[in-house]
C-alpha cells in the first residue's frame, strides 16, 4: 500500500478527468447555489439538514439490508441501522433540531481545526507560523459565534457557512479547470 500523498499535479489531473467537460457547469451550479444560500441561509440550512437526513436514512436502510442478509439476530447487529434510521427520521421530523445538531458539529469542527492550527507550526518548524495562528484565532471566533448563538443562530449560520463553502468550491473547480499541467507558459 502506497502511503505517499499524491503531488499537486496528480490531484489536479484527477479532478480534471473526474468531471471532464462538465467541470465549468458544476462550478457554476455550486457558485449559484452558494450565492442563493448566503442570500437565503435558512433555506440552505434546511436543505443541508434534509440532505444529511437522506444520507443517514439511506445508510440505515443499506445497513439493515446488510444485517438481514447476514441473518443477524443480536441487538448489536441491528443497533447501527436503527440509530442511522432514527437519527435521519428525527432530522426530517424536527428540522430545527437537526440544524442545531449540525451547528454543534460545526463548533466541534472549528475547535479541532483551531487546535490543529495552533499545534501545526511546531511540526513544520515555523513555516507559515503566523498564518496558522491567524487561522486558529479565526476558527475560535467562528466556534464562539456558533456557541453564543446556539441553537437559534444555527438556523442562519449553517446556511451561510455552507453557502460560502459552495462558492469557494465552485471557484476552486474553475481554477482547477483552467490549470494547464505540463505546459509552461511562454
N, C-alpha and C positions, 0 to 999 in steps of 0.2 A: 504494500500500500504506500503510495506516494504522499508524504506529509508536507512537501514543499508547496507553499501557496503559489498560485499562478501569478505571472507577471501581468502588468497593466495591459500590455499588447494582447495577451491571450484573453483577458477578460473582455476587452473592447471588441475583439473579433467574435467572441462567443455571443455577446449581446447583439452585434450587428447581424449575425447569422440567425439568431433565435427569432427576431421579429421581421427580419428581411425588409421587404418593401413597405411593410406596414408600420415601421418604426415612427415615422412622422405622424401618421394618423393616430396611433396610440398616444404619442406625446401630446398632440393637440387635445385629444379627449381628456387626458389626465389634467392638463392645464385648465381646460374649460370647467371640468368637474370641480377642480380645486378652487377656482375663482368663484364659482357658484356656491361652493361650500363655505368659503370665507364670507361671502355676502349673506348667506343663509345658514349659519352654523348649526342651528337647532335641527334643520332638515338633514344635514350631513351627519350630525351626531346620531340621529335616529336611523339613518341608513347604515352607519357603521355598526350600530347595535344589531340591526337586522341581519347584516352580512355575517357578523360573528355568531349570532344565534343560529343562522342557517348552517354555518360550518360545524358548530357543535352538534346540531341535530343530525346532520349527515354523518358526522363521525360516530355519533352514538348508534345510529342505525347500522352503519357498516360494522362497528364493533359487536353489536348484538347479533348480526347475521354470522359473523365470525365465531362468536361464542356458541351459537346454536349449531353450527356445522361441526364444531369440536365436541358436541354433546356435553357441554359444560353444565354441571349440576350445582356447584357450590356458589354461595353468595359472592365470594371473592371473584369468581369468573364473570359475574353479571354486574358487579359494582361499577366498573368503569363505564360500560354503556349506559347504565341507569343514571349515573352522575352527569354524563355528557348530555343525555336527553333531557334530564331535569333542569340543568343549567340553561340549555338552549330554550326550553319551554318557558322558564321564568323570564328570560330576556325578551321573549316575544310577548308574554302576558304583562310584564311590568317593564316597559322600555326605559322608564326613568331610572329604575334600579339598575338595569343593565348599563346605561350610560354612566351612572355614578360608579359602577364597578370598573368600567373602562377608565374612568378618571383615577381610581385608585391604582390601576395598573400603570398609568402614566406617572403617578407620583413615585411608584417603585422604580420604574424605568429611569426617570431623571435622577433619582437619588443614587442608583447604582452607577449610572453614567458619570455623575459628578465624582463619585469615589474613584472610578477608573481614570478620570481626567486628572484628579489630584495625585494619584499614585503612578500614572503612566510616565511622567517626565523622568522619574528615578530610573526606570527601566531603559529609557532612551538616552541616558547620560546628558540630559539637559537640552536635547534637540527640541525646539518648539515649546520650551517650558512655559513661556508666557501665554501662548495660545491655549495650551492645555488648562492652565489655571483659569484663564478667562472663560473658556468653555465650561469648566466646572462651576464657576460662580453663576454663569447663566443657567446651567442645569439646576442649581439650588434655587435660584429665583423662580424658575418655572415650576419646580416642585412645590415651593412655598405658595405660589399663586394658586395651584390646584388645591393645596391643603386648606388655605384660608377661605376659599370659595366653595369647598366641597360641602354637600353634594350638588347644590343648585348650580354652581359655577361650571360643573362638568358638562351640563347641557349645552353650554356655548363653547367652552374651551376645547372639548373633544373635537367638535366640528371645525373650529379654527385651526387646531394643530393638524388634523387630518387633511384639511384643505391646503394648508401651506405645504405639507409634505407632498401632496399630489402635484402641486405646482412645481416644486423643485424636482420631483421625479420626472415630470414632463420635460423640464428644461435640460436635465441631465441626459434624457433619451435623445433630445435634439442634438446635444453636444456630442454624444456617442455616435449618432448617425453621421454627423459632419466630420468626424475624426477619420483621417486617412492614415492608415498604418503602413509603414514601409516606403512611403513616397515622400522623400524630402522635398521641401518647398524650394523653388529656385531663388 
